[in-house]
Amino acid sequence: MKRISLAALILALSFGCASAQGSCESQALSKSGKPLAGAAKASFVKKCKRDACQTKAVDKNGRRLAGAAKRSFMQKCEREA
C-alpha cells in the first residue's frame, strides 16, 4: 500500500511540473483564439516567463532581489520555466 501511495505522489508531482512548464506556451493565443506562431509566440513566451519569475524574485526575508542577485535568479528561473 505504501508503494502505491508513493508512486501516486511521485506521478502527481511530475504531472504538476510538466504542466507548469507548458503553461506559457499554452496561453500563447491571439485575440481571436488562434495559437500564436513565430516571433509573436517567442515574444509572448519570453514575457510570460519573465513575469512569472518576477514575482518569485525575493530573498529569504521577503524583500525584493536587486542587482546581480536578481539577474542571476531571473536567468536561472527563466531557463527552468
C-alpha positions in Angstrom: 0.0 0.0 0.0 2.9 2.3 0.8 4.4 1.7 -2.6 1.2 2.6 -4.4 0.8 5.8 -2.4 4.4 6.8 -3.0 4.1 6.1 -6.8 0.8 8.1 -6.9 2.5 11.0 -5.2 5.5 11.0 -7.5 3.3 10.7 -10.5 1.2 13.7 -9.4 4.2 15.8 -8.8 5.7 15.0 -12.2 2.5 16.0 -13.9 2.4 19.2 -12.0 5.9 20.2 -13.1 5.2 19.2 -16.7 2.0 21.3 -16.8 3.8 24.3 -15.3 6.5 24.2 -18.0 4.0 24.4 -20.8 1.7 27.0 -19.2 3.2 30.0 -21.0 3.1 28.2 -24.4 -0.5 27.1 -23.8 -1.5 30.7 -23.1 0.1 32.0 -26.3 -3.2 32.7 -28.1 -4.2 35.7 -30.3 -7.3 37.8 -29.6 -9.3 35.6 -31.9 -8.3 32.5 -30.0 -5.8 31.1 -32.6 -2.4 29.9 -31.4 0.5 32.4 -31.9 3.4 31.4 -34.1 6.9 32.7 -34.9 8.2 35.9 -33.4 4.9 36.7 -31.8 4.9 33.4 -29.9 8.5 33.8 -28.9 8.0 37.3 -27.6 4.8 36.2 -25.7 6.5 33.2 -24.1 9.6 35.3 -23.1 7.4 37.9 -21.5 5.2 35.3 -19.7 8.3 33.6 -18.2 9.8 36.9 -17.1 6.5 38.0 -15.4 6.2 34.6 -13.7 9.7 34.8 -12.4 9.5 38.4 -11.4 7.1 37.6 -8.5 9.4 34.9 -7.2 12.5 37.1 -7.1 12.6 37.7 -3.3 15.2 36.8 -0.6 14.6 34.7 2.5 13.3 37.8 4.4 10.7 38.5 1.7 12.4 41.6 0.3 12.9 42.0 -3.5 16.2 41.0 -5.0 18.3 43.6 -6.7 21.4 43.8 -8.9 23.5 40.8 -9.7 21.4 38.5 -7.4 18.2 39.4 -9.2 19.9 39.0 -12.6 21.2 35.6 -11.7 17.9 34.4 -10.2 16.0 35.6 -13.3 18.3 33.8 -15.7 18.0 30.6 -13.8 14.3 30.9 -13.3 13.6 31.7 -17.0 15.7 28.7 -18.1 13.8 26.4 -15.9 10.3 27.8 -16.6 
